[in-house]
Amino acid sequence: MTTAVVRPLWFGRTAALLGILLLALNIRTAVAALSPIIPRIVEDIPFDSVGLGFIGMLPPVAFAVSGLVAPLVAKRLGLESTLVLACVAMVAGPLIRAAADSYFVLVAGSMVTLAGMGFGNILLPPAVKKYFPDRVGLVTTAYATLLSISATVAPIIAEPVAALAGWRISVGVWAVLALGAIIPWLVVRIQHAGEKRRDAEAGIVEEVPAALVGSIWRSRSAWAITTVFAVSSFGAYAAFAWLPSMLVDLSGVSATEAGALLGLFAIMGLPAGLFIPLLAARMRNISPLIHLGAAFLVVGYLGLLLFPTTATWFWVACAGLGPLVFPLCLVLINLRTRTHQASVALSGFVQSIGYTIGSLGPLLIGVIHDSTHGWVVPLVFLAATSLLASAAGLVLAKPTFVEDELARRSS
């Protein structure tokens, strides 16, 4: 691991910390706040289940595309300017949604805001790496926790706000929160521009890792982190799409109870976000954490398969704890790179592939369910894919920097 002089958390980087935290608070709201009020939206803008399905597949697709585009934009404009651009998109997107008078405009607004959130997904780890190399675990814990909070709070308040003020206010209000994230990043951008100008005058050039651009795919560590991230995304998106139906069929619970159990599944990500990055930052071998996440997933899936009516909440909670590997991957993006430029490249690689695979989760599990007319094969398939994360954990047992791997391969 690289060593860094530990400074007071707020010393000289207050704006960067506020920017990271406020951005994290925004990059799940558009995903979570729309579905609870779809019936109200359809009253104004009619669309069918196919249209709803298309909107539902936009988040993972947008996040995957952002993984390819964000590193290129950040390389051209700089990290800080690109984050400002992401925040602007997260302000504009909800406003376009709120003003929509057709399905096309609603989709366009969704694409704008999700593009901003996708850029935020990719660039938050490098921002932590650049401004808090001495507090990677702590700051990752803080923003991963806020990710979980935003994903939990947004759907809870969406319907009450829509009932009180209308669905347009309910989707548009998130622009106000995103507007708050722009301010600290503008401050950081101005500060960085001054520092860059002074460095140029002094003849200091920002380091660019050798043999990095276009070669990240040659790193075993990059592929291992990507595998773990993909397993987490695949299972999570499949669960959000199919867990309620699965529970109604297998456990005999009501639709209301199934919705509450889905909420339990989601909220289990909160303790993982609180503790996993801190633990990972202090562990030389993080593979036990990956094995633990895979074990939770296998126990949860097999418990629902073998004992669906007994302690159903426990099996759901185990399945919800499995994605503890998600915040682990976020912190590994920084722990396995030496520079924030490498972190940008690794973050884009991991999340573009991971979210692409994750977007297939709802579709593939649905196809398997329809083909087999039951949930046995889908649950066995989910348990089997979880073991891929454990296999990748073996590769990550030894702490290796991506830049070092690429340098060895190119020499």
Secondary structure, DSSP 8 states (H G I E B T S, - for coil): --------TTTTTHHHHHHHHHHHHHTTHHHHSSGGGHHHHHHHS---HHHHHHHHHHHHHHHHHHHHHHHHHHHHH-HHHHHHHHHHHHHHHHHHHHH--SHHHHHHHHHHHHHHHHHHHHHHHHHHHHH-TTSHHHHHHHHHHHHHHHHHHHHHHHHHHHHHH-HHHHHHTHHHHHHHHHHHHHHHHHHHHHHHHHHHHTT------TT-TTTGGG-HHHHHHHHHHHHHHHHHHHHHHHHHHHHHHHH---HHHHHHHHHHHHHTHHHHHHHHHHHHHH-S--HHHHHHHHHHHHHHHHHHHH-TTSSHHHHHHHHHHGGGHHHHHHHHHHHT-SSHHHHHHHHHHHHHHHHHHHHHHHHHHHHHHHHHTSSHHHHHHHHHHHHHHHHHHHHTTS---HHHHHHHHH-
